[in-house]
């Protein structure tokens, strides 16, 4: 074969790592791998070379459903007017503690 | 820098008034410091410029493994060998973060590789120089990675989210590279006269290519002006080069090595070091394929791709078979 033959690529996986301190898994990047087991193996080599984590999730990129930028207003604008959802909306009288 | 002479397709930078509404809205978001993400609308020229720049950067990391890997089997101690292995492995990681960022712009990974292998895509001029002695490994970490850090720190604020995030990871790891290089130089400078001479020779050979890495002066370049307007690039080439020289000259003196440039002198009035003229003809020759190692580097990468083909195919075949037997087991 020649180097110009393009074979189907290994599937793309998104990698999530949970660090040690009880935080949630966080997206760290992506990589190509033939299956879940090798995706975890590659993720170990690529994303945890300096003790970055104690747990790895690998998710096929094709399986992720994402919101689209066009839906941004419809999805997120309604929250903007609801400032009372933040504690700082409510004035606290002077002298009142533990509120 | 690891991406040099990146073509943006621009002859002149458009003003907001010259832009169509969609492009104008895009530029206003850039001006406001809002990051662009893969699914956001972007001008085709912005996308193409990013593909060129990030892929060139990725190829530089990937090809950059070769000159250093040259010394893994001959590292002077087991400790140095383990450190160098870790460093070269980091470079592979850096290439991967960047190849992933290119992919978010709608180009397949294989296509990006094949553009390197065919010689269509460029990589940094610096990796076309040979590593002749162990001191070169010190000089690369100290000077080449030092130059790269100066260039990459502003890229952490680049307007394209996936590139900026990749650079944050890279920068975290890059300091180790620079320090291990300086540590090698320091050990040689404290050693025998022959070892110190080896360090001096490596400094003399790597100094000018490290300065050229930042690319030619770009004040008059429409490409640079456009990249800066898009906030892909934040500083001019000369600015970054000066920053690198200012931080490195005192380190040369600390090591007790002779300055590699007779014109390298502190200029009190400017508050910077002055330096001699850079040989841009050599730089363009190396970029255009006439450096000492261009053919060797590309041949090594093509060989790795071709000799790894059976493995990629075997892995795919194995995964397909597993999937099939899983499905049979489920029924």
Interface residues (C-beta under 8 A of the other chain):
Chain A: X1 X3 X4 X6 X7 X8 X9 X10 X12 X28 X29 X30 X31 X32 X34 X35 X38 X45 X46 X49 X50 X66 X68 X69
Chain B: X37 X39 X40 X41 X86 X89 X90 X93 X96 X97 X100 X103 X108 X109 X110 X111 X114 X117 X118 X165 X166 X169 X173 X302 X305 X306 X309 X312 X313 X315 X316 X318 X319 X322 X323
